[in-house]
């Protein structure tokens, strides 16, 4: 507790459980060169199409304030040669390619 500094909040005790799990997290790893389109449901394919189409709206030199969900995922499909500045109130952790299984 003496290493935790959060102004206005007092920490008396920190307890870490044996099997702590954040159920909101979903482990996604890079499967290599696989045909990802064949494993997606119809709804996921429609969502992927929207995401890829939204990425085409990026223009070189843009400043983009990313929202949650599709706007954030669209940044994974920025066309080659397009350089943009990404900004997000929620942070940019997890942006970019998925990690390989050996790196998780």
C-alpha positions as CSV (number, residue, x, y, z in Angstrom):
1,X,0.0,0.0,0.0
2,X,2.8,2.5,0.6
3,X,3.8,2.2,-3.1
4,X,0.3,3.1,-4.3
5,X,-0.3,6.9,-4.8
6,X,-3.8,7.9,-5.8
7,X,-4.7,11.4,-4.6
8,X,-7.8,11.5,-2.5
9,X,-8.0,7.7,-2.1
10,X,-6.4,5.9,0.8
11,X,-5.3,2.4,0.4
12,X,-5.0,0.3,3.5
13,X,-4.6,-3.1,2.0
14,X,-4.1,-4.8,-1.4
15,X,-5.1,-8.4,-1.8
16,X,-4.2,-10.4,-4.9
17,X,-6.2,-13.6,-5.3
18,X,-4.7,-16.9,-6.4
19,X,-6.7,-17.0,-9.6
20,X,-7.4,-13.4,-10.5
21,X,-9.0,-13.1,-13.9
22,X,-10.4,-10.1,-15.7
23,X,-13.3,-11.5,-17.6
24,X,-13.6,-8.5,-19.9
25,X,-10.2,-9.3,-21.4
26,X,-10.1,-11.5,-24.5
27,X,-6.7,-13.1,-25.5
28,X,-6.1,-12.6,-29.2
29,X,-2.9,-13.8,-30.8
30,X,-1.4,-13.7,-34.3
31,X,-2.2,-17.0,-36.0
32,X,0.2,-16.3,-38.8
33,X,-0.9,-16.1,-42.5
34,X,-4.3,-17.6,-42.1
35,X,-7.5,-16.9,-44.1
36,X,-9.2,-15.0,-41.3
37,X,-12.3,-14.2,-43.4
38,X,-13.4,-17.9,-43.5
39,X,-13.5,-18.2,-39.7
40,X,-15.7,-15.1,-39.1
41,X,-19.4,-15.1,-38.6
42,X,-21.6,-13.1,-41.0
43,X,-22.0,-10.4,-38.4
44,X,-18.2,-10.2,-37.8
45,X,-17.6,-10.1,-41.6
46,X,-20.0,-7.1,-41.9
47,X,-18.2,-5.4,-39.0
48,X,-14.8,-6.1,-40.6
49,X,-16.1,-4.6,-43.8
50,X,-17.2,-1.4,-42.0
51,X,-13.9,-1.2,-40.2
52,X,-11.8,-1.5,-43.4
53,X,-14.0,1.0,-45.2
54,X,-13.7,3.5,-42.3
55,X,-9.9,3.1,-42.6
56,X,-10.0,4.3,-46.2
57,X,-11.3,7.7,-44.9
58,X,-7.9,8.4,-43.3
59,X,-5.8,11.0,-45.2
60,X,-2.1,11.8,-44.9
61,X,-1.4,14.2,-42.1
62,X,-4.8,13.9,-40.3
63,X,-5.2,14.1,-36.5
64,X,-7.7,11.4,-35.5
65,X,-9.5,11.3,-32.2
66,X,-10.4,7.6,-31.8
67,X,-13.6,6.5,-30.2
68,X,-14.3,3.1,-28.8
69,X,-14.9,0.0,-31.0
70,X,-14.9,0.4,-34.7
71,X,-12.9,3.7,-34.8
72,X,-10.1,2.2,-32.8
73,X,-10.0,-1.0,-34.9
74,X,-10.0,1.1,-38.1
75,X,-6.5,2.3,-37.2
76,X,-5.3,-1.3,-37.8
77,X,-6.0,-0.9,-41.5
78,X,-4.4,2.4,-42.3
79,X,-3.3,2.3,-45.9
80,X,0.4,2.2,-46.8
81,X,2.0,5.7,-47.1
82,X,-0.7,7.3,-44.9
83,X,0.8,8.9,-41.7
84,X,-1.7,10.1,-39.1
85,X,-1.6,11.2,-35.5
86,X,-3.8,9.1,-33.2
87,X,-5.3,10.5,-30.0
88,X,-7.6,8.8,-27.6
89,X,-9.0,9.8,-24.2
90,X,-8.9,6.1,-23.2
91,X,-5.3,5.6,-24.2
92,X,-3.7,3.7,-27.1
93,X,-2.7,0.5,-25.3
94,X,-3.3,-2.6,-27.5
95,X,-2.9,-0.8,-30.8
96,X,-1.1,-2.5,-33.6
97,X,-0.7,-6.1,-34.6
98,X,-1.6,-8.9,-32.3
99,X,1.3,-10.6,-30.5
100,X,2.6,-14.1,-31.4
101,X,1.7,-16.9,-29.0
102,X,5.4,-17.1,-27.8
103,X,5.3,-13.4,-26.8
104,X,2.1,-13.6,-24.6
